Amino acid sequence: MRDYRNVTFLACVVAGALCGCGGTHATTTSAPSSNLGSAYPPPTATDCVQFSVRVVAALTAQRHDARPMTDAERKETTDYLRTNCEQAIAANDPDASAAIGCAIHAKDDAAVGACLAPAAKAYRHRTQQADAALTLNKLANGAKAYFAGHAAFPAGTGAEPAQACCMFPDLSCPASNPEAGTVWEQLAFVRDEASPFQFRYTSDGQTGTATATADLDCNGHPVVFTLHLGVQDGKPMSSIDTPPE
């Protein structure tokens, strides 16, 4: 399970929120520029040194463990943030520029965190949704593997877990292994780590659907991924519908 207390991972969250972890730019919902960026001059690539230093200081102050960062960790994290900051500015993303400008001019570490929190949350949501789509792909592969030996998909209906993830204390469904004798066992479904997505499956053996549903902020606005299973010319087929952006 990912450790959100780890400074390097938090840096990845922040940088990924600005321009996509791994260096690929992505539009973010870091904060409306009218709220963050209008009071400050547009940041330039030279401002990214100050940005990375301020963010590392804020991340260090907010970490939950007592171990101080090593010099190597600090340098790696600072360099990583600076590079992603430069990429975001080069991409001319107004929301990213607003978040960067806000962080540079923030009065203290808590204010830096407030500048970047919306972007970090948006990035977490994207990675959680990517994980859900990946899990449905694995479920499709399990259904097709079962079909290869039985000329049918696992027939039945199930929910994993039985209740929505927002009902759990940490608002995430826990990691789990399939129960013996259930469709989840036939699908070889495994939840490797805690996730905000609840999975449901139903099939008559020849057609079927599976859904991954999550209310990411537990505020009544769920997102749903839907897997469709079917048979064409004797071969199992699958497709996934993704929620609108």
C-alpha positions in Angstrom: 0.0 0.0 0.0 1.3 3.5 -0.8 2.5 5.5 2.1 1.1 9.0 1.8 3.3 10.1 4.7 6.5 9.5 2.7 8.0 12.8 1.6 9.3 11.5 -1.7 5.8 10.1 -2.6 4.2 13.4 -1.5 6.5 15.2 -3.8 5.4 12.9 -6.6 1.8 13.7 -5.7 2.5 17.4 -5.8 4.5 17.3 -9.0 2.2 14.9 -10.6 -0.7 17.1 -9.9 1.1 20.0 -11.6 2.2 18.2 -14.7 1.8 14.4 -14.4 4.0 12.1 -12.5 6.7 10.9 -14.9 6.9 14.1 -16.8 3.8 14.0 -18.9 1.7 17.2 -18.6 -1.9 16.9 -17.6 -4.5 19.5 -17.0 -5.2 19.9 -13.3 -7.8 21.3 -10.9 -5.1 22.7 -8.7 -7.0 25.9 -7.9 -8.8 28.5 -9.9 -6.2 31.1 -11.1 -8.5 33.8 -10.0 -8.1 32.6 -6.4 -4.4 31.8 -6.4 -2.5 33.4 -9.2 -4.0 36.8 -9.9 -2.2 38.5 -7.0 1.2 37.3 -8.1 3.3 37.9 -11.2 3.4 34.8 -13.5 6.1 32.4 -12.3 9.1 31.6 -14.6 11.4 28.7 -14.7 13.9 30.5 -12.4 11.2 30.6 -9.7 11.1 26.8 -9.6 14.2 26.7 -7.4 12.3 28.7 -4.7 9.1 26.7 -5.3 10.9 23.3 -4.8 12.6 24.5 -1.6 9.4 25.9 -0.1 7.4 22.7 -0.9 10.1 20.4 0.5 10.1 22.4 3.7 6.3 22.2 3.9 6.2 18.5 3.2 8.9 17.9 5.8 6.9 19.9 8.4 3.8 17.9 7.7 5.2 14.4 7.7 4.0 12.1 10.5 7.2 10.3 11.3 10.1 11.8 13.4 12.9 10.7 11.1 14.5 13.8 9.4 15.1 13.7 5.7 18.6 12.7 4.7 20.6 15.1 2.5 20.2 12.7 -0.4 16.4 12.5 0.0 16.2 16.3 0.3 18.2 16.8 -2.9 16.3 14.1 -4.8 12.9 15.5 -3.8 13.9 19.1 -4.5 15.3 18.3 -7.9 12.2 16.3 -8.8 9.9 19.1 -7.9 12.0 21.7 -9.7 12.0 19.7 -12.9 8.2 19.2 -12.8 7.7 22.8 -12.0 9.7 23.8 -15.0 7.7 21.4 -17.2 4.4 22.9 -15.9 5.5 26.4 -16.7 6.8 25.4 -20.1 3.3 23.9 -20.8 1.7 27.3 -20.0 -0.9 25.7 -17.7 -2.6 28.6 -15.9 -3.8 26.5 -13.0 -0.4 25.0 -12.4 1.2 28.5 -12.6 -1.4 29.8 -10.1 -0.5 27.0 -7.6 3.2 27.6 -8.1 2.9 31.3 -7.6 0.7 30.8 -4.6 3.2 28.4 -3.0 6.2 30.8 -3.6 4.4 33.7 -1.9 2.8 31.7 0.9 3.4 33.1 4.3 4.2 29.8 6.0 4.4 26.0 5.5 0.7 25.6 6.2 -0.2 28.1 3.5 2.1 26.3 1.1 0.1 23.1 1.8 -3.2 25.0 1.3 -2.0 26.2 -2.1 -1.2 22.7 -3.3 -3.8 20.6 -1.5 -6.4 20.8 -4.3 -3.9 19.8 -6.9 -2.7 16.9 -4.8 -6.2 15.7 -4.2 -7.0 15.9 -8.0 -3.8 13.8 -8.7 -4.8 11.2 -6.1 -8.2 11.0 -7.7 -6.7 10.4 -11.1 -4.4 7.6 -9.8 -7.2 6.0 -7.9 -9.4 5.9 -11.0 -6.5 4.6 -13.1 -6.1 1.8 -10.5 -9.8 1.0 -10.8 -9.6 0.7 -14.6 -6.6 -1.6 -14.2 -8.5 -3.8 -11.7 -11.4 -4.1 -14.1 -9.0 -5.1 -16.9 -7.6 -7.8 -14.6 -11.2 -8.9 -13.8 -11.9 -9.2 -17.6 -8.8 -11.3 -18.0 -10.0 -13.6 -15.2 -13.4 -13.9 -16.8 -11.8 -14.8 -20.2 -9.5 -17.3 -18.6 -12.5 -19.0 -17.0 -14.4 -18.9 -20.3 -11.5 -20.7 -21.9 -12.0 -23.7 -19.7 -15.8 -23.6 -19.3 -17.1 -22.0 -22.5 -18.9 -19.5 -20.2 -18.1 -16.7 -17.9 -18.6 -17.3 -14.1 -22.4 -17.1 -13.6 -23.7 -15.2 -10.6 -23.9 -11.9 -8.9 -21.7 -10.4 -6.2 -20.4 -7.2 -4.6 -17.0 -6.8 -3.1 -17.2 -5.7 -0.4 -20.9 -5.8 0.4 -21.0 -2.1 1.6 -19.8 1.1 0.0 -16.2 2.1 0.8 -17.3 5.3 2.4 -18.9 3.2 5.1 -15.4 2.0 6.3 -13.5 3.9 9.0 -10.8 5.1 6.6 -13.3 5.7 3.7 -11.5 2.9 1.7 -12.4 -0.7 1.1 -9.7 -2.9 2.6 -7.5 -5.3 0.7 -9.0 -8.7 0.3 -8.7 -12.1 -1.3 -11.7 -13.9 -2.9 -13.9 -16.1 -0.7 -14.0 -19.8 -1.7 -17.0 -20.8 -3.8 -17.9 -17.3 -5.0 -17.8 -15.7 -8.4 -14.8 -13.7 -7.2 -12.8 -16.8 -6.7 -13.8 -18.0 -10.2 -12.7 -14.6 -11.5 -9.4 -14.8 -9.5 -10.3 -11.3 -8.2 -7.8 -9.9 -5.6 -7.8 -6.4 -4.1 -4.1 -5.9 -3.5 -4.5 -2.7 -1.4 -7.1 -0.5 0.1 -9.2 1.4 -2.5 -12.1 3.7 -2.5 -13.8 1.5 -5.2 -16.5 -1.1 -4.6 -16.8 -3.7 -7.3 -20.0 -5.5 -8.5 -20.3 -8.3 -10.9 -23.3 -10.0 -12.6 -23.3 -12.6 -15.4 -25.6 -15.2 -17.0 -22.5 -17.0 -18.4 -22.7 -15.5 -21.9 -23.0 -11.8 -21.1 -22.0 -9.9 -18.0 -21.2 -6.5 -16.5 -18.9 -5.4 -13.7 -18.7 -2.0 -12.1 -16.1 -0.1 -10.1 -17.9 2.6 -8.1 -16.4 5.2 -5.8 -17.5 8.4 -4.1 -14.0 9.7 -3.9 -14.8 12.5 -1.5 -17.8 10.7 0.1 -20.0 13.7 -0.8 -22.6 12.1 -2.9 -20.9 12.3 -6.3 -19.8 8.8 -7.3 -17.8 7.9 -10.4 -18.5 4.6 -12.1 -16.4 2.4 -14.5 -18.3 -0.3 -16.3 -16.9 -3.5 -17.8 -19.0 -5.3 -20.4 -18.5 -8.9 -21.2 -19.9 -10.8 -24.2 -19.2 -13.5 -26.7 -18.6 -13.0 -30.4 -18.0 -15.9 -32.8 -17.4 -18.1 -29.8 -14.7 -15.8 -28.4 -15.0 -13.8 -25.1 -15.0 -10.1 -25.6 -14.7 -7.1 -23.2 -14.9 -3.4 -23.1 -14.8 -0.7 -20.4 -16.8 2.5 -20.2 -15.1 5.2 -18.3 -16.8 8.1 -16.4 -16.9 11.5 -18.1 -14.1 13.9 -17.3 
